[in-house]
Amino acid sequence: MKNRLIMTGLLISLLAGAIACNQPGGKETTAPPVKVMRGDLVITVSGSGSIEITREADLSFGTAGRIAELLVKEGDEVAEGDVLARLEADALALALAQAEVAYAQAQLSANQSALAVTQAQVAVTQAEIALKSAEIALEQTTKTSTLSDVRIAQAEVDTAKRNLDDSLLTLSKYTPGTIGYDEYQKTVVLAQARMKTAQDRLDAMLSGSGTEEMAVKQQQVTAAQQALAASRQSLELARLSAELGRQSVEAAAQSRDYAQKQLDKAVLTAPFAGVIASVPVDEGDTVLATTPIAVLIEPGKMELRVQVDEIDIPGVKAGQRAIVKVDALPEKVLSGKVISIGLLPRKEAGVTLFEVKIALDAVEDIGLRGGMSASADIVTVERKSALLVPSRAIRQNTQGNTVVDVTANGETVEKSVTAGISDGLQTEIISGLAEGETVIEKRAQ
């Protein structure tokens, strides 16, 4: 079933067998001398299994409906993104259109709510200014004005008027609705309030204040306080409405996106380039979201899964090359590479095996099919231009040393050597021999 890795340590068993063949009672023959030569030595681990397609997809719409178009048949080649089938989608298209309208309405409502917040903020500012003006006016009624006070008040009126004129001029340079326009509109309102406050103060100084006037001013302060409280409450309500509007927009967007996804699912496309292996439905069939519509495979990507004996598995590593033979294609020799080694064993007829996956190279247009039986020789050790001798030429002498018999000038000389790896037939010589020397190979009968 397999070849096993024979390292220097395992060579003792081989040599012990050779010694046994040389014991009394056994016979041996001497083969013609063999020259020590260089060559490539490969140690493999073998296993058998079956071919599998590594990229295969059972395609379904992901939503229920009736098949309106079926655009492929078994054996068709398709490119990534090609449309394979379509569902009747009138209801899904209508649902998407309704969701888009709902989203637009939610956006409009949210924009109106945001505008209401801005207006409420302006109202609060105006109410604060009005309250301050009322408080100043009330304060002025309790004071006795001198001539110098009147002159100062008149100057304040003049200054406030100039500031108001400047603010109005600046405001006229902005387009209504822009950020600059909104900001300078607030400045104008404030300048107007200051102008009114300064004028009221001057008027109070010139006319004097009585008890009745003071009561009126107090009422104006109270009314301004109430108006400010109301405007602040309106601002909070506007902000709450704006937050609800934002949440409505998010919900409408999710509904729209869901409707779009459902409509997209009504069109089945190829997720990768490949060949349609089967089409188990027909046009007009009503299908569920999980009903298989087509099986898509990528024939150019296949792998072999082989079972390897536990004794051999330590030498197998990811990335090692493999030589693959397929039972149904005896004339073909494929190459591959180990991509994974199973961690969990399984028992088969009392033998512990591990699964090894081998990715195959260049498998297109050779008749390879999923499920075919195959075997693989995994190259675990490879020596290029190694010094090689027949394994039968190596033995152990009575002192337990590894030796070979070398012939030169009609004489046979025993030489100690250091052996390396072996495939059972050829053994690597690390030291003790030179290329071109002649060794004697003994064979037991």
C-alpha positions as CSV (number, residue, x, y, z in Angstrom):
1,M,0.0,0.0,0.0
2,K,2.8,2.4,0.8
3,N,6.5,3.0,1.0
4,R,7.9,4.0,4.3
5,L,10.6,6.5,5.1
6,I,13.8,4.7,5.9
7,M,16.3,7.0,7.7
8,T,19.7,6.1,9.0
9,G,18.3,4.9,12.3
10,L,16.0,2.4,10.6
11,L,18.8,1.1,8.5
12,I,19.8,-1.2,11.4
13,S,16.8,-3.3,10.8
14,L,17.6,-3.7,7.1
15,L,21.2,-4.5,7.9
16,A,20.2,-7.0,10.6
17,G,18.2,-8.8,7.9
18,A,21.2,-8.8,5.7
19,I,23.3,-10.3,8.4
20,A,20.7,-13.0,9.0
21,C,21.0,-14.0,5.4
22,N,24.8,-14.4,5.9
23,Q,24.4,-16.7,9.0
24,P,25.3,-20.4,8.7
25,G,22.6,-22.4,7.0
26,G,21.8,-19.5,4.6
27,K,23.2,-19.2,1.1
28,E,24.2,-16.1,-0.8
29,T,25.4,-15.3,-4.3
30,T,27.6,-12.5,-5.4
31,A,26.2,-10.2,-8.1
32,P,28.5,-8.5,-10.6
33,P,30.4,-5.5,-9.1
34,V,28.5,-2.2,-9.1
35,K,30.1,1.2,-9.5
36,V,29.3,3.9,-7.0
37,M,27.4,6.6,-8.9
38,R,25.5,9.8,-8.2
39,G,21.8,10.0,-8.7
40,D,18.5,11.4,-7.4
41,L,16.9,9.5,-4.5
42,V,13.3,10.0,-3.6
43,I,11.5,8.7,-0.5
44,T,7.7,8.5,-0.8
45,V,4.7,7.8,1.4
46,S,1.7,6.4,-0.5
47,G,-2.0,6.3,0.1
48,S,-5.2,5.9,-1.9
49,G,-8.5,7.6,-2.0
50,S,-10.9,9.4,-4.3
51,I,-10.9,12.6,-6.4
52,E,-13.1,15.5,-5.2
53,I,-14.1,18.8,-6.8
54,T,-12.9,21.5,-4.4
55,R,-15.2,24.3,-5.7
56,E,-18.8,23.3,-6.0
57,A,-21.9,25.4,-5.2
58,D,-25.6,24.4,-4.9
59,L,-27.3,27.6,-6.1
60,S,-30.7,28.8,-4.9
61,F,-32.5,32.2,-5.1
62,G,-32.7,32.8,-1.4
63,T,-36.4,33.9,-1.8
64,A,-39.5,32.0,-2.8
65,G,-41.3,32.5,-6.2
66,R,-42.1,31.2,-9.6
67,I,-39.3,30.7,-12.1
68,A,-39.8,33.1,-15.0
69,E,-36.6,32.3,-17.0
70,L,-34.1,29.5,-16.8
71,L,-31.1,30.5,-18.9
72,V,-28.7,27.5,-18.5
73,K,-28.7,23.8,-18.9
74,E,-26.4,21.0,-17.7
75,G,-23.0,21.2,-19.2
76,D,-23.1,25.0,-20.0
77,E,-20.0,27.0,-19.2
78,V,-20.6,30.2,-17.4
79,A,-18.5,33.2,-16.3
80,E,-18.6,34.9,-12.9
81,G,-21.7,37.1,-12.7
82,D,-23.6,35.5,-15.6
83,V,-27.4,35.4,-15.0
84,L,-28.6,31.8,-14.6
85,A,-32.3,32.2,-13.8
86,R,-34.9,34.8,-12.9
87,L,-38.1,34.7,-10.7
88,E,-41.3,36.6,-11.5
89,A,-40.6,39.8,-9.6
90,D,-43.5,42.2,-10.2
91,A,-44.6,42.0,-6.5
92,L,-41.0,42.5,-5.3
93,A,-40.5,45.5,-7.6
94,L,-43.7,47.1,-6.3
95,A,-42.6,46.5,-2.7
96,L,-39.3,48.3,-3.5
97,A,-41.1,51.3,-5.1
98,Q,-43.3,51.6,-2.1
99,A,-40.3,51.4,0.2
100,E,-38.6,54.1,-1.7
101,V,-41.6,56.4,-1.5
102,A,-41.8,55.8,2.2
103,Y,-38.1,56.7,2.6
104,A,-38.6,59.9,0.6
105,Q,-41.5,60.9,2.8
106,A,-39.6,60.1,6.0
107,Q,-36.7,62.3,4.7
108,L,-39.0,65.2,4.0
109,S,-40.6,64.9,7.4
110,A,-37.2,64.8,9.1
111,N,-36.1,67.9,7.2
112,Q,-39.2,69.8,8.3
113,S,-38.5,68.7,11.9
114,A,-35.0,70.0,11.6
115,L,-36.3,73.4,10.3
116,A,-38.8,73.5,13.2
117,V,-35.9,73.1,15.6
118,T,-34.0,76.0,14.1
119,Q,-37.2,78.2,14.2
120,A,-37.7,77.2,17.9
121,Q,-34.1,78.2,18.7
122,V,-34.6,81.6,17.1
123,A,-37.9,82.0,19.1
124,V,-36.0,81.2,22.3
125,T,-33.3,83.8,21.5
126,Q,-36.0,86.4,20.8
127,A,-37.8,85.6,24.0
128,E,-34.6,86.0,26.0
129,I,-33.9,89.4,24.4
130,A,-37.5,90.5,25.1
131,L,-37.2,89.5,28.7
132,K,-33.9,91.4,29.1
133,S,-35.5,94.4,27.5
134,A,-38.5,94.3,29.8
135,E,-36.2,93.9,32.8
136,I,-34.1,96.9,31.8
137,A,-37.2,99.0,31.1
138,L,-38.5,98.2,34.6
139,E,-35.2,99.1,36.1
140,Q,-35.2,102.5,34.4
141,T,-38.6,103.5,35.8
142,T,-37.2,103.4,39.3
143,K,-34.4,105.9,38.6
144,T,-34.3,109.7,38.5
145,S,-32.5,110.9,35.4
146,T,-30.1,113.9,35.3
147,L,-29.2,115.9,32.2
148,S,-26.0,114.0,31.9
149,D,-27.9,110.7,32.1
150,V,-30.2,111.9,29.3
151,R,-27.2,112.8,27.1
152,I,-25.6,109.4,27.8
153,A,-28.9,107.7,26.9
154,Q,-29.2,109.7,23.7
155,A,-25.6,108.6,22.8
156,E,-26.6,105.0,23.5
157,V,-29.6,105.4,21.1
158,D,-27.3,106.7,18.4
159,T,-24.8,103.9,18.8
160,A,-27.5,101.3,18.8
161,K,-29.0,102.8,15.6
162,R,-25.6,102.7,13.9
163,N,-25.1,99.1,14.9
164,L,-28.5,98.2,13.6
165,D,-27.8,99.9,10.3
166,D,-24.5,98.0,10.0
167,S,-26.1,94.7,10.8
168,L,-28.9,95.3,8.2
169,L,-26.3,96.1,5.6
170,T,-24.3,93.0,6.3
171,L,-27.5,90.8,6.3
172,S,-28.4,92.1,2.8
173,K,-25.2,90.6,1.4
174,Y,-26.3,87.0,2.3
175,T,-28.8,84.7,0.6
176,P,-31.8,83.7,2.7
177,G,-31.5,80.2,4.0
178,T,-27.7,80.1,4.1
179,I,-25.7,79.7,7.4
180,G,-24.4,83.3,7.2
181,Y,-27.9,84.7,6.7
182,D,-29.2,82.8,9.7
183,E,-26.4,84.0,11.9
184,Y,-26.7,87.7,10.9
185,Q,-30.5,87.5,11.2
186,K,-29.9,86.8,14.9
187,T,-27.5,89.8,15.0
188,V,-30.1,92.1,13.5
189,V,-32.7,90.9,16.0
190,L,-30.3,91.6,18.9
191,A,-29.4,95.0,17.4
192,Q,-33.1,95.9,17.1
193,A,-33.7,94.9,20.7
194,R,-30.8,97.0,21.9
195,M,-32.0,99.9,19.9
196,K,-35.5,99.6,21.4
197,T,-34.0,99.2,24.9
198,A,-31.9,102.3,24.4
199,Q,-34.8,104.3,23.0
200,D,-37.1,103.2,25.8
201,R,-34.6,104.2,28.4
202,L,-34.2,107.7,26.8
203,D,-38.0,108.1,26.5
204,A,-38.3,107.1,30.2
205,M,-35.8,109.7,31.2
206,L,-37.5,112.4,29.2
207,S,-41.1,111.6,30.3
208,G,-40.4,110.5,33.9
209,S,-42.0,107.5,35.5
210,G,-45.1,107.1,37.6
211,T,-46.6,104.3,39.7
212,E,-48.9,103.2,36.9
213,E,-46.1,103.0,34.4
214,M,-44.0,100.9,36.9
215,A,-46.9,98.4,37.2
216,V,-47.1,98.2,33.4
217,K,-43.4,97.5,33.1
218,Q,-43.6,94.8,35.8
219,Q,-46.4,93.1,33.8
220,Q,-44.2,93.2,30.7
221,V,-41.4,91.5,32.6
222,T,-43.8,88.7,33.8
223,A,-45.2,88.2,30.3
224,A,-41.7,88.0,28.8
225,Q,-40.7,85.4,31.4
226,Q,-43.8,83.3,30.5
227,A,-43.1,83.7,26.7
228,L,-39.5,82.5,27.3
229,A,-40.6,79.4,29.2
230,A,-43.1,78.6,26.5
231,S,-40.5,79.0,23.7
232,R,-38.1,76.7,25.5
233,Q,-40.7,74.1,25.9
234,S,-41.5,74.4,22.2
235,L,-37.8,73.9,21.4
236,E,-37.7,70.7,23.4
237,L,-40.7,69.4,21.6
238,A,-39.2,70.3,18.3
239,R,-36.0,68.4,19.2
240,L,-38.0,65.3,20.2
241,S,-39.9,65.5,16.9
242,A,-36.6,65.8,15.0
243,E,-35.2,62.7,16.8
244,L,-38.3,60.7,15.9
245,G,-38.0,61.9,12.3
246,R,-34.4,60.7,12.2
247,Q,-35.4,57.3,13.6
248,S,-38.2,57.1,11.0
249,V,-35.7,57.8,8.2
250,E,-33.4,55.0,9.5
251,A,-36.3,52.5,9.6
252,A,-37.5,53.5,6.1
253,A,-33.9,53.1,4.8
254,Q,-33.8,49.6,6.3
255,S,-37.1,48.7,4.7
256,R,-36.0,50.0,1.3
257,D,-32.7,48.1,1.5
258,Y,-34.5,44.9,2.5
259,A,-36.9,45.3,-0.5
260,Q,-33.9,45.9,-2.8
261,K,-32.2,42.7,-1.5
262,Q,-35.3,40.7,-2.0
263,L,-35.6,42.0,-5.6
264,D,-31.9,41.2,-6.2
265,K,-32.4,37.7,-5.0
266,A,-35.0,37.2,-7.8
267,V,-32.0,37.1,-10.2
268,L,-29.6,34.1,-9.8
269,T,-26.1,34.7,-10.9
270,A,-22.9,32.6,-11.1
271,P,-20.7,33.3,-8.1
272,F,-17.6,32.0,-10.0
273,A,-16.7,30.8,-13.5
274,G,-17.4,27.1,-14.1
275,V,-19.6,24.5,-15.6
276,I,-23.3,23.8,-14.7
277,A,-23.3,20.2,-13.4
278,S,-27.0,19.9,-13.0
279,V,-30.3,21.8,-13.3
280,P,-33.0,20.0,-11.2
281,V,-35.9,22.5,-12.0
282,D,-37.8,23.8,-15.0
283,E,-39.3,27.2,-16.0
284,G,-42.6,27.8,-14.4
285,D,-41.8,25.8,-11.3
286,T,-42.6,27.4,-7.9
287,V,-39.6,27.2,-5.6
288,L,-38.7,27.9,-2.0
289,A,-35.9,30.1,-0.9
290,T,-33.7,27.0,-0.4
291,T,-34.7,25.0,-3.5
292,P,-31.6,24.0,-5.5
293,I,-31.8,25.7,-8.9
294,A,-28.4,24.6,-10.3
295,V,-25.2,23.0,-9.3
296,L,-22.1,24.9,-10.4
297,I,-18.6,23.4,-10.3
298,E,-15.1,24.5,-11.3
299,P,-13.6,21.5,-13.0
300,G,-10.1,23.0,-13.1
301,K,-9.8,22.8,-9.3
302,M,-9.8,19.3,-7.8
303,E,-8.2,17.5,-4.9
304,L,-7.4,14.0,-3.9
305,R,-8.1,12.8,-0.4
306,V,-6.0,9.8,0.5
307,Q,-5.7,7.7,3.7
308,V,-2.1,7.4,5.1
309,D,-0.9,4.9,7.7
310,E,-0.1,6.3,11.1
311,I,3.5,5.1,10.8
312,D,4.1,7.2,7.7
313,I,2.1,10.3,8.7
314,P,4.9,12.0,10.8
315,G,6.9,12.5,7.6
316,V,4.1,14.2,5.7
317,K,4.1,18.0,5.6
318,A,2.0,20.6,3.9
319,G,3.6,21.8,0.7
320,Q,5.2,18.5,-0.2
321,R,4.8,17.4,-3.8
322,A,2.8,14.3,-4.8
323,I,2.7,12.0,-7.8
324,V,-0.9,10.9,-8.5
325,K,-2.2,8.1,-10.6
326,V,-5.9,7.7,-11.4
327,D,-7.3,4.2,-11.8
328,A,-9.6,5.2,-14.7
329,L,-6.8,7.1,-16.5
330,P,-3.8,4.7,-16.3
331,E,-1.9,6.6,-19.0
332,K,-2.0,9.9,-17.0
333,V,0.4,10.8,-14.3
334,L,-0.7,13.9,-12.4
335,S,1.2,16.2,-10.0
336,G,-0.1,17.8,-6.9
337,K,0.8,19.3,-3.5
338,V,-0.2,18.4,0.0
339,I,-2.4,21.1,1.4
340,S,-3.5,19.6,4.8
341,I,-3.1,16.6,7.1
342,G,-6.0,15.5,9.2
343,L,-5.7,15.7,12.9
344,L,-8.3,13.1,13.8
345,P,-7.6,9.4,12.9
346,R,-10.0,6.7,11.7
347,K,-9.7,2.9,12.0
348,E,-10.0,0.6,9.0
349,A,-9.5,-3.1,9.4
350,G,-7.5,-2.5,12.6
351,V,-5.2,0.0,10.9
352,T,-5.0,3.7,12.1
353,L,-5.2,6.1,9.1
354,F,-5.1,9.8,8.7
355,E,-6.6,11.8,5.8
356,V,-4.2,13.9,3.6
357,K,-5.6,16.4,1.1
358,I,-3.6,16.9,-2.1
359,A,-4.4,19.8,-4.5
360,L,-4.1,18.6,-8.1
361,D,-2.3,20.6,-10.9
362,A,-3.5,20.9,-14.5
363,V,-6.5,18.7,-14.5
364,E,-8.6,20.4,-17.2
365,D,-9.6,18.6,-20.3
366,I,-8.1,15.2,-19.3
367,G,-11.3,13.4,-18.4
368,L,-10.9,13.6,-14.7
369,R,-14.2,13.4,-12.7
370,G,-15.1,13.8,-9.1
371,G,-15.4,10.4,-7.3
372,M,-12.7,8.6,-9.3
373,S,-10.3,6.4,-7.4
374,A,-6.7,7.3,-7.3
375,S,-3.4,6.8,-5.4
376,A,-0.6,9.2,-4.5
377,D,3.1,8.9,-3.8
378,I,3.9,11.8,-1.5
379,V,7.6,12.9,-1.7
380,T,8.7,13.2,1.9
381,V,12.5,13.3,1.3
382,E,14.4,14.0,-1.8
383,R,18.2,14.0,-2.5
384,K,19.6,15.5,-5.7
385,S,22.9,14.0,-7.0
386,A,23.4,11.8,-4.0
387,L,26.2,9.1,-3.9
388,L,24.3,5.9,-4.2
389,V,24.9,2.1,-3.8
390,P,22.6,-0.8,-3.9
391,S,21.1,-1.4,-0.4
392,R,22.2,-5.1,-0.7
393,A,25.8,-4.0,-0.8
394,I,25.6,-2.6,2.7
395,R,26.1,-4.9,5.7
396,Q,27.4,-4.9,9.3
397,N,30.6,-6.6,10.2
398,T,31.3,-8.5,13.4
399,Q,32.2,-5.3,15.3
400,G,28.8,-3.8,14.4
401,N,30.1,-1.3,11.9
402,T,28.3,-0.4,8.7
403,V,30.6,-1.6,5.8
404,V,30.7,-2.4,2.1
405,D,33.1,-4.6,0.2
406,V,35.1,-2.6,-2.4
407,T,37.0,-4.3,-5.2
408,A,40.2,-2.7,-6.6
409,N,43.0,-4.3,-8.7
410,G,41.5,-7.8,-8.2
411,E,41.3,-7.4,-4.4
412,T,38.3,-7.0,-2.1
413,V,38.6,-4.5,0.7
414,E,36.1,-3.9,3.5
415,K,35.3,-0.2,4.0
416,S,33.3,1.5,6.8
417,V,30.7,3.9,5.5
418,T,28.1,6.3,6.8
419,A,24.7,5.6,5.2
420,G,21.9,8.1,4.7
421,I,18.4,7.6,3.5
422,S,17.2,4.6,1.5
423,D,14.2,3.7,-0.6
424,G,14.8,0.0,0.0
425,L,16.7,-0.5,-3.3
426,Q,19.3,2.3,-3.3
427,T,21.0,3.8,-0.2
428,E,22.7,7.2,0.1
429,I,26.3,7.1,1.2
430,I,27.3,10.2,3.2
431,S,30.9,9.3,3.7
432,G,33.4,6.4,3.2
433,L,33.1,6.0,-0.5
434,A,34.0,8.0,-3.6
435,E,32.2,8.2,-6.9
436,G,33.5,5.5,-9.4
437,E,34.6,3.0,-6.8
438,T,33.2,-0.6,-7.2
439,V,31.2,-2.4,-4.5
440,I,30.1,-6.0,-4.3
441,E,26.4,-6.7,-3.9
442,K,25.5,-9.9,-2.2
443,R,22.1,-11.5,-2.6
444,A,20.6,-14.3,-0.4
445,Q,19.1,-17.4,-2.1
